[in-house]
Amino acid sequence: MIRLLLTGLFAYTAYRVAVRIIDEVPGDIAPLDMPGDERRNLRRQSAAMGVEPRR
């Protein structure tokens, strides 16, 4: 019975901490790029510099 109470208390505390952390994040942060976007970004940078990317 005590283990169940402690487990519930721990779960509730973890939930409240997660909600507080999520609420502190500002809403104007740009999302991260998808995994395949690094190559596209490198190509754009290379093209902007006038250099072909080396393979």
TORLO-569002 format. One line per 8 residues: number of its first residue (from 1); for each residue y, z negated, x of C-alpha. Coordinates in pm, whole numbers, always signed. Layout:
N
NUM	Y:Z:X  ... .
END
This chain:
55
1	+0:+0:+0  +242:-90:+281  +148:+230:+469  +231:+437:+163  +566:+260:+127  +649:+316:+495  +546:+682:+474  +766:+735:+170 .
9	+1057:+560:+339  +1015:+775:+648  +998:+1096:+440  +1310:+1001:+244  +1500:+914:+563  +1400:+1244:+724  +1512:+1429:+411  +1852:+1255:+405 .
17	+1908:+1324:+776  +1820:+1693:+729  +2057:+1723:+432  +2338:+1557:+627  +2286:+1791:+926  +2280:+2097:+700  +2599:+1985:+524  +2781:+1947:+858 .
25	+2722:+2310:+956  +3031:+2517:+873  +2981:+2819:+649  +3166:+3069:+868  +2902:+3099:+1141  +2773:+3454:+1193  +2397:+3489:+1154  +2182:+3554:+1459 .
33	+2077:+3910:+1539  +1730:+4021:+1448  +1483:+4043:+1741  +1504:+4424:+1770  +1885:+4430:+1793  +1907:+4349:+2166  +1818:+4704:+2265  +2065:+4852:+2021 .
41	+2341:+4624:+2151  +2260:+4712:+2511  +2273:+5083:+2427  +2611:+5037:+2263  +2744:+4845:+2563  +2610:+5107:+2804  +2756:+5389:+2597  +3092:+5212:+2585 .
49	+3089:+5189:+2964  +2980:+5553:+2998  +2647:+5464:+3160  +2299:+5554:+3042  +2069:+5250:+3016  +1800:+5243:+3283  +1443:+5209:+3166 .
END
